[in-house]
Amino acid sequence: MIERFLAVRAATETLAEPLSAEDQQVQSMPACSPVKWHRAHTTWFFDAMILAPRGIESRRPGWGYLFNSYYEALGPRHPRPARGVLSRPGVDEVGAWRREVDADVVELLRRHPDDEDLRGLIELGLAHEEQHQELILTDVLHAFSLNPLDPIYRPAPRLPRASEARRSWAEHDGGLVEIGRRGPGFAFDNEGPRHKAWLEPFAIGDRLVTIGEWTAFAEDGGYERPELWLSEGWDWARREGIRAPMHLRRDHGHLSVFTLHGRREPDPAEPVSHLSYYEADALARYLGARLPTEAEWEVWAEGRPVDGPLRGDALIPRPTASPFGSVWQWTASPYAPYPGYRPAAGAIGEYNGKFMVNQLVLRGGSCLTPPGHVRASYRNFWPADTRFQATGLRLARDRA
Ligand SMILES: [Fe+2]
């Protein structure tokens, strides 16, 4: 456990390494946070949720106000859209705090090796830290995308050209199925309880929707055809002037995409990414299909290896035959509690439960997701207009 704790904590610092103090300070929009804030907030989580309740006083009293994200039970906090103004504490002070809290947590684990509650909370803290590792990358990508110099976070690895794969359809007879967390190992509370669901016969595509398919949609007037769109999405696209996924640019028919490896020309066979739910829904309709529900996705994915490509050398979506990896997949399912779901008592109960309104579930994982972080029952969730995450889609359809 100590080894795993230190490895996950170190992985966060490795992600921050290519970034200067100025890079780590930027907050490019209210939904994004500075990298320095992510490094401090994940530390605060261990400080406030694990050390303080066990009588270990915070070494930085007052910082809880800065780095509490949304936990009402733990008091008031600095407003989220203003995280970028916190020039102090600086990156070095945040780094020092990380090391101190790490030492305190390790000491606690040494003293209480059999404390199951402690281990459960540390598992949660590590899963939380991994979620923020992905956010560090999406937030840096967004901040860098606004810089006309097209900064490079990490040089591109050598990548073979992606080749267009035919879409095969996995068929399912439907009927009474079970979904939700099962077996040992960590899962977030929102993945359970395991429960029954009824499915009509369906088919699900074995590969992700590609940039080539999105290009056909765009060139066929996809963004100007109201019959393809949900009303709310149509209004949103007009209001925001949306003509392409975030980070994708079309200049006189020439496509370029901004990535953590800088600006590049994408292969048409690469999965399309950084789409809102509205765009994913319209694109699926254009392709004669629909988005899967989360139950359809899960019964199809369960039991299959979680083999990505989740985050590796390449920080861009690559074609994959795996249900997991490359891009998060929008589902048609609203983010709601499963039957019998009860949030935990206390501050920890605020982790997931209170966000179960006006968001959609995404399944799988992305090229920015830490390896080992996801599983078939994993439920990611974002509002319908979210595009700064690595979000894409796979198709599903009803069987006659
Ligand atoms: Fe958090």
Residues whose N, C-alpha, C, O or C-beta is under 5 A from the ligand:
A	BS01	LIG	S69
